[in-house]
C-alpha cells in the first residue's frame, strides 16, 4: 500500500515536449555554453552564454526561437537574470575593474545602466539588478565598500529606495540580498534572503509599503551557510525556495500567503550532505519547479498544485557529478526553461513545453 501511494504521487514526464538550443557564439568547451535563466508570459527567454574565450554575454530568445545577443557598453561580463511581460530585462555586468553595475535592456534593445548611490567601487562590489515586474519596477542589491549587501528598489522614474532587513549582518558577505529572477511580483512585494552576523540564511518579505517580515522554514539549519533561501514569489504572494538543514541536505518549501509553510522532498532525491530538493520557481497556478540531486546528479521536477510530482531529464544531460538537468523559471502557461550540463560539462539551453 505504501509503495502504491508513492508511485501514485510521482509521474515521469513522458508526454512532455523538450526543445534544446544553443546560442551560436557559445563556447563548446567545458563550463562554457548556454544558460537560460528566466521566461516571460509570452514565451521569450533571457539568459547568458559563455563564449570560447570564457566571456559572459547576454541573450534574448524570442517566442519563435530567434536569438539576439547583447552586452551593455563597457561590459566584460554580462549576466541577465529577469525578463518582464513586455520584454524588458535586467541583470548586472562587470566593467574592466570587475565592479558590478545594474542594467535595464528595454524592449527596443536600448540599454541603460544604473548604480545605487553608496555602492562600492572595489572588485565584485557595486550594483546588481535582480527582478523586474509588470510596471518596470526593479529590485536588486548593492555591495558597499565594506562588502556588505543591501537591498534596493528602482522605480520606473529613476527613484531608488535602499533597505536593510532588521537582523541582517554587517560583516563582509553578510547583509540583505534580492533574488535573481522571480523575487518581485507585480504587486511590488519582494522576497529573498538575508545573512545574519553568524552567516546563517533567513527569508524575508518586503511589502510595497516597505514593511519587512522574516521567516524560516521548519528544520532549517542554524550553522554558517545553512538556513532558508526563498527563490520565487507568485502574483498571489505564495513563496517557494529551499532550505539547508543541519546535515547540509536540501529541502523544498512553499510558504502560503497566510504564512503557513509546507516543506517537501521529491521522491527519490538523495538524502546525504549536498543532496536533496531545490525548488526554484512557482507560477500563478501554484506549480513549483526545480531540480533534485541524487548522487550529485541533477534531475528536473515539477510539483503540481495537488502535491504530486512530475520528474524529467533532458535527453543528452550528463550523468556525472555536477551534471544533469537544471530547470529555472516557469511562466503562467507552465512552460519551463533551464539548462542542462552534458557529459563534457558543456551547458545547453532547454525549454520544456507541457
C-alpha positions in Angstrom: 0.0 0.0 0.0 2.8 2.4 0.9 4.6 1.6 -2.3 1.5 2.2 -4.4 1.0 5.6 -2.7 4.5 6.7 -3.6 4.0 5.6 -7.2 0.7 7.5 -7.4 2.4 10.7 -6.2 5.2 10.5 -8.7 4.8 10.6 -12.5 7.5 10.5 -15.1 7.2 13.3 -17.7 6.8 11.1 -20.8 4.2 13.3 -22.5 6.3 16.4 -22.4 8.0 18.2 -25.3 11.5 19.4 -24.7 13.3 21.7 -27.1 17.1 22.2 -26.7 19.0 25.2 -28.1 22.4 26.9 -28.0 23.5 30.5 -28.8 25.5 30.3 -31.9 28.5 32.1 -30.3 28.5 30.0 -27.2 31.7 28.1 -26.5 31.9 24.3 -26.9 34.4 23.7 -24.1 33.9 22.6 -20.5 31.9 25.0 -18.4 31.1 27.1 -21.5 27.8 27.2 -23.3 24.2 28.5 -23.0 22.4 29.1 -19.7 18.7 30.3 -19.9 17.5 31.9 -16.6 14.0 33.3 -16.9 11.0 33.2 -19.2 8.1 35.7 -19.5 4.4 35.0 -20.2 4.8 35.5 -23.9 7.4 32.7 -24.2 10.6 34.9 -24.5 13.6 33.6 -22.6 16.6 35.6 -21.2 19.9 34.3 -20.0 23.6 34.3 -20.6 26.2 32.3 -22.5 29.9 31.9 -22.2 31.9 32.1 -25.4 35.1 30.3 -26.3 37.2 32.9 -24.5 35.3 32.4 -21.3 33.5 35.7 -21.5 29.8 36.1 -20.4 27.3 37.7 -22.7 23.5 38.2 -22.5 21.0 36.7 -24.9 17.3 37.0 -25.6 15.4 34.2 -27.3 12.0 35.3 -28.7 8.9 33.1 -28.7 9.7 31.9 -32.3 13.2 30.8 -31.4 15.3 33.7 -32.8 18.2 34.6 -30.6 19.8 38.0 -30.0 22.9 38.5 -28.0 23.7 41.7 -26.2 26.2 43.5 -23.8 25.9 46.9 -22.1 28.6 49.4 -23.2 31.8 48.8 -21.1 30.9 45.2 -20.1 33.4 42.5 -19.8 30.8 40.0 -18.4 27.0 40.4 -18.8 24.6 38.4 -16.7 20.9 39.0 -17.4 18.5 37.4 -14.8 14.9 38.5 -15.4 12.5 39.4 -18.2 9.1 41.0 -17.7 6.0 40.6 -19.8 6.9 43.5 -22.2 10.4 42.1 -22.9 12.4 44.4 -20.6 15.3 42.6 -19.0 17.6 43.4 -16.0 20.7 42.0 -14.5 24.3 43.0 -13.9 27.5 43.4 -15.8 31.1 43.8 -14.7 33.4 46.6 -16.0 37.1 46.3 -16.7 37.8 46.7 -12.9 35.3 43.9 -12.1 32.9 46.4 -10.5 29.3 45.4 -10.9 26.6 47.7 -12.4 22.9 47.2 -12.9 21.3 47.4 -16.3 17.9 47.7 -18.0 17.5 46.4 -21.5 14.4 47.9 -23.0 12.1 46.0 -25.4 13.5 48.1 -28.3 17.0 46.8 -27.5 18.4 50.0 -25.9 20.3 49.5 -22.7 20.8 51.8 -19.7 23.0 51.2 -16.7 22.4 52.3 -13.1 24.2 52.4 -9.8 22.9 52.8 -6.3 24.5 55.8 -4.5 26.9 54.5 -2.0 27.7 51.3 -3.9 31.3 50.2 -3.6 33.8 50.5 -6.4 36.1 47.6 -5.5 36.4 44.2 -7.1 32.9 42.5 -7.1 31.3 45.4 -5.3 28.7 47.6 -6.9 25.0 47.2 -8.1 23.1 44.2 -9.4 19.6 44.2 -10.9 17.7 41.1 -9.7 14.0 41.2 -10.7 11.7 43.4 -12.9 7.9 43.4 -12.7 4.9 44.3 -14.9 5.2 48.0 -14.2 9.0 48.2 -14.7 9.9 48.3 -11.0 13.4 46.7 -10.5 14.5 45.0 -7.2 18.1 44.2 -6.6 21.0 44.5 -4.2 24.2 46.6 -3.9 27.5 45.8 -2.2 29.2 48.7 -0.3 32.9 49.4 0.2 32.9 47.0 3.2 31.5 44.2 1.0 28.2 44.3 2.9 25.0 43.7 0.8 21.9 45.9 0.9 18.5 45.7 -1.0 17.1 48.4 -3.3 14.1 49.2 -5.4 14.5 51.2 -8.6 11.2 52.9 -9.8 10.5 53.5 -13.5 11.0 57.2 -12.9 14.6 56.5 -11.7 13.9 56.9 -7.9 15.9 54.5 -5.8 14.9 53.2 -2.3 17.5 51.3 -0.4 16.6 49.0 2.5 18.1 46.5 5.0 16.3 43.7 6.9 16.5 44.1 10.7 18.9 41.5 11.9 21.0 41.4 8.8 24.7 41.1 9.5 27.1 43.9 8.9 30.3 42.0 8.0 31.7 41.1 4.6 29.4 38.8 2.7 26.5 39.4 5.1 23.5 41.7 4.8 20.4 41.9 2.7 20.0 40.3 -0.8 17.4 40.3 -3.5 16.5 37.3 -5.6 17.9 36.9 -9.1 14.7 36.2 -11.1 11.3 35.9 -9.6 11.7 37.6 -6.3 9.5 40.6 -7.1 5.8 40.2 -8.0 3.5 42.6 -9.9 2.1 43.9 -6.6 5.6 45.1 -5.7 6.2 42.6 -2.9 9.8 41.3 -2.6 11.1 38.1 -1.2 14.7 37.0 -0.8 17.1 36.2 2.0 19.4 38.0 4.4 22.6 36.7 6.0 22.9 37.4 9.8 26.0 38.0 11.8 26.6 34.3 12.2 26.4 33.7 8.4 23.1 31.9 8.7 20.5 32.5 5.9 16.9 33.6 6.6 13.9 34.5 4.4 12.2 37.9 4.3 9.2 39.6 2.7 9.0 43.3 2.0 5.6 44.7 1.2 5.0 47.5 -1.3 4.6 49.9 1.7 8.1 48.9 3.0 7.1 46.7 5.9 9.6 43.8 6.3 8.9 40.5 8.0 11.2 37.5 8.3 10.7 33.7 8.3 12.5 30.4 8.5 11.4 27.0 7.2 10.9 24.4 9.9 14.0 22.3 10.0 16.4 24.9 8.5 19.9 24.6 9.8 21.5 27.2 12.2 25.2 26.8 11.3 27.1 29.1 8.9 26.0 28.6 5.3 22.8 26.8 6.3 19.2 28.3 6.6 16.3 29.4 4.4 16.7 30.7 0.9 13.5 32.0 -0.9 13.7 31.8 -4.7 10.3 33.0 -6.1 7.1 34.8 -5.3 4.0 34.4 -7.5 1.3 37.0 -8.1 -0.8 35.8 -5.2 2.1 36.1 -2.7 3.0 32.4 -2.4 6.7 31.9 -2.0 8.9 28.9 -2.8 12.5 28.1 -2.3 14.8 25.7 -0.4 16.5 25.3 2.9 19.6 23.6 4.0 19.3 21.6 7.2 21.8 20.8 10.0 23.0 17.8 7.9 23.6 20.0 4.9 20.7 18.4 3.0 18.5 20.4 0.7 14.7 20.5 1.0 12.0 22.5 -0.8 9.4 24.7 0.8 6.2 26.5 0.0 5.1 29.5 2.1 1.4 30.3 1.5 0.2 34.0 1.6 -1.2 33.3 5.1 2.3 32.4 6.4 1.8 28.6 6.6 4.9 26.8 5.4 4.9 23.3 3.8 8.2 21.5 3.3 8.7 18.8 0.7 11.2 16.4 -0.9 11.0 14.9 -4.3 10.6 11.1 -4.0 14.0 9.6 -4.9 16.0 12.7 -4.0 19.3 11.9 -2.3 19.5 12.1 1.4 23.2 12.8 2.1 25.0 16.1 2.5 24.8 18.2 -0.7 21.8 16.1 -1.9 18.1 16.7 -1.8 15.5 19.1 -3.4 16.0 22.6 -4.7 12.7 24.5 -5.6 13.4 27.5 -7.9 10.1 28.9 -9.2 6.4 29.0 -8.6 3.8 30.3 -11.0 0.3 31.8 -10.8 -1.3 28.3 -11.0 0.7 27.1 -8.0 3.1 24.8 -9.9 6.6 24.6 -8.5 9.6 23.6 -10.5 13.2 23.0 -9.7 15.7 20.1 -9.5 16.6 17.4 -7.1 20.1 15.9 -6.5 20.8 12.2 -6.3 24.4 11.0 -6.2 25.3 14.6 -7.1 23.4 14.5 -10.4 20.6 17.0 -11.1 17.1 15.9 -12.3 14.2 18.2 -13.1 10.9 18.2 -11.3 7.5 19.8 -11.4 5.4 19.8 -8.2 1.8 20.1 -9.1 -0.8 22.1 -7.1 -2.2 18.8 -5.7 1.3 17.9 -4.3 2.1 15.2 -6.9 5.4 15.3 -8.7 6.5 15.0 -12.3 10.1 14.2 -13.0 12.0 14.8 -16.2 15.5 14.8 -17.7 16.6 16.5 -20.8 17.9 14.0 -23.4 21.7 14.4 -23.5 22.0 15.6 -19.9 25.2 14.2 -18.3 25.1 11.6 -15.6 28.2 12.6 -13.7 28.6 14.6 -10.5 27.6 18.2 -11.1 25.9 17.4 -14.4 22.2 16.9 -15.3 19.0 18.9 -15.8 18.5 22.3 -14.1 15.1 23.9 -14.6 14.9 27.6 -13.6 11.8 29.7 -14.3 8.3 28.9 -15.3 5.7 31.1 -16.9 1.9 31.2 -16.3 1.3 28.6 -19.0 3.6 26.0 -17.4 6.5 26.2 -19.8 9.8 25.7 -18.1 13.2 26.9 -19.3 16.6 26.0 -17.9 19.9 24.4 -18.8 21.5 21.0 -18.8 25.1 20.1 -18.5 26.3 17.3 -20.7 28.9 14.6 -20.1 31.6 17.0 -21.2 30.4 19.7 -18.7 29.1 21.9 -21.5 26.0 24.0 -20.8 23.0 23.9 -23.2 19.6 25.6 -23.0 16.2 23.8 -23.0 12.5 24.6 -23.0 10.0 22.1 -21.6 6.5 22.6 -23.0 3.7 20.8 -21.1 
